[in-house]
Amino acid sequence: MTPAAIAFRSAVFGLALPPLALAAPVRAHEIETGSGAICDTREQAQRLAVLLDDDAQAAIRTVNAEAHDATACALASMASVRGAKAGNKAGTFEIVEVLVVGVETRRGLKQASPAVYFTLFKVEERPA
C-alpha cells in the first residue's frame, strides 16, 4: 500500500473507537482506488453499458445529452467502497453501486464528502 493510500485511509478511518466496539466482530469494507465511468443513476449506467464501445467519451456525451445533464456520467479517478450489484448484467458489464469517498487531484487523493454513484465493472467471460 502506498504512503498516500495509508494517509488517506487514516484520514477516513482515523476516528477513535470505544473499547467495546473494538471487541465486536466487524466486516471491513475495502476502499478501492481506480479510474472509470460513474453515473448518477442506475438507468444512466445501464445506457452507458449499451453504448460503450471503443470511445468511452462519446458514450458518456450521448448519455449526458439524453439526460439533459452535462454531468450525469463522467470519467473519474476516485477512491470508493463497492456496494451491491445494482441491476442485471448489461452486455459484458455489471452495474454496481459505489460510495465515492475520495477523488484524485493534482496533489493526490483527497477526501470527498461520501456520495453514491453507479459504475460498470467488466465481466470476465469464460468459455463453457
PEMOQUI-V216442 format. One line per field, one symbol per residue. ss: DSSP state (H for helix, E for strand, - for the rest). phi: phi as a letter, one per 30 degrees, with the letter a starting at -180 (. if undefined). burial: # if it has 16 or more other C-alpha atoms within 10 Angstrom, else .. Layout:
BEGIN
ss->???
phi->???
burial->???
END
This chain:
BEGIN
ss->--HHHHHHHHHHH-----HHHHH-------EEEEEEEEE--HHHHHHHHHH----HHHHHHHHHHHH-----EEEEEEEEEEEEE----E--EEEEEEEEEEEEE--EEEEEEEEEEEEEEE------
phi->.dedddddddddcdddcdeddddddbcdcddcclcldbbdbdddddddddddbdcdddddeddddddhbdbdbadbcacbcdcddclddcicbccbdbcdcabdbdcjdbdbdebcbbbcbdcdccdd
burial->....#..#......................#.#...######.######.##...#..######......####..######...#..##..############....###....#####........
END
